[in-house]
Amino acid sequence: MTHRNKMIATLNLASILGIASLGQVHAESYGAYLADGIFWSSVGAAGQVDPRSAEIALTKLSKLTMAAPGTLVVRYSVTPSAELATATGTVRLMANLSDRGADASVDVTLFEVPIEEPGEKSTSSPRSILHLSCSDADAEGVTTFMTRCVAAPSDAFSFDFTKNVYFIHAVLSWNAEKQPYRPALHAVQIGFGTGDDKMCPASQ
């Protein structure tokens, strides 16, 4: 092997090791705030689009985006599971989204809907549990493709599928006159953890 080829091989190995190292750091930090696991997830394209905004919905593989300006509403049913009902730690809501600010935004909210006793009249409205949006952009003001995470205010909240049902309500808004780039929702997850509040702050 020539000296030049040895140098190239050494640089390639350093590059690979550097990438592996960065990947390990990312995995460790990611696992820190979802240490107890992810027990529900969905790609953006799998949601149920509200009929009133169906004409502007556009799916591309796993991604949900918009075919035209306006407001797009989509819902995701959170199916019951023993893991969600019994997991310990603080509930976390995460979303992968493309968000350009107020003129091309994505808002994601986890709702709880009480189930009344048989024969009783339903008077309860959906209750917001967790919410994330473009206003939650980090200190550097990143509003392009990102992963956002919010945590329940405390570990007092837990899923109770015997008394409630749960769904995620996502709203994509796009003003094409002010923002040429479309908003998009790539994926959404529910998990549990006790990690860094800077990475996953408490929902307001």
PECORJO-V515761 format. One record per backbone hydrogen bond with DSSP energy under -1.0 kcal/mol. CO is the residue of the C=O (numbers start at 1). NH is the residue of the N-H. E is the energy in kcal/mol with one decimal. If there is no record, write none. Layout:
# PECORJO-V515761
co = <CO;CO>
nh = <NH;NH>
e = <E;E>
This chain:
# PECORJO-V515761
co = <2;3;4;5;6;7;8;9;10;11;12;13;14;15;16;17;18;19;20;21;22;23;24;25;26;27;28;34;37;40;42;43;44;48;50;53;54;56;58;60;62;63;64;65;70;72;73;74;75;76;81;82;83;90;91;92;93;94;95;96;96;97;98;101;103;104;105;107;108;109;110;110;111;112;113;117;127;130;132;133;134;138;144;146;148;150;151;160;163;165;166;167;168;169;170;171;172;173;174;175;175;184;185;186;187;188;189;190;190;191;192;193;196;201>
nh = <6;7;8;9;10;11;12;13;14;15;16;17;18;19;20;21;22;23;24;25;26;27;28;29;30;31;32;37;192;190;188;46;47;75;53;56;57;67;65;63;45;60;185;58;174;172;50;170;48;168;85;86;87;193;152;191;150;189;148;186;187;146;184;104;175;100;173;171;132;169;129;130;167;127;165;120;112;110;108;136;137;141;99;97;95;93;203;164;115;113;78;111;76;109;74;107;72;105;70;178;179;98;64;44;96;42;94;39;40;92;36;90;200;151>
e = <-2.2;-2.1;-2.2;-2.6;-2.4;-2.6;-2.6;-2.3;-2.4;-2.4;-2.4;-2.7;-2.4;-2.4;-2.6;-2.4;-2.4;-2.5;-2.1;-2.3;-2.5;-2.4;-2.5;-2.5;-2.8;-2.7;-1.2;-1.7;-2.3;-2.7;-2.6;-1.4;-1.2;-2.3;-2.2;-1.2;-1.2;-2.8;-3.6;-2.5;-2.4;-2.4;-2.8;-2.1;-2.4;-2.9;-2.9;-3.1;-3.2;-2.9;-1.9;-1.7;-1.8;-1.7;-2.4;-2.3;-2.3;-2.8;-2.7;-2.8;-1.4;-2.6;-1.9;-1.7;-3.1;-2.6;-2.2;-2.6;-2.6;-3.0;-3.5;-1.1;-1.7;-3.1;-2.3;-2.4;-2.4;-2.7;-2.9;-1.9;-1.7;-2.4;-2.1;-2.6;-2.2;-2.8;-3.4;-1.3;-3.1;-3.2;-2.1;-3.2;-2.4;-2.1;-2.4;-2.4;-3.3;-1.4;-1.8;-1.2;-1.9;-3.0;-2.6;-2.2;-2.6;-2.2;-2.5;-1.8;-1.3;-3.1;-1.5;-1.9;-1.6;-2.7>
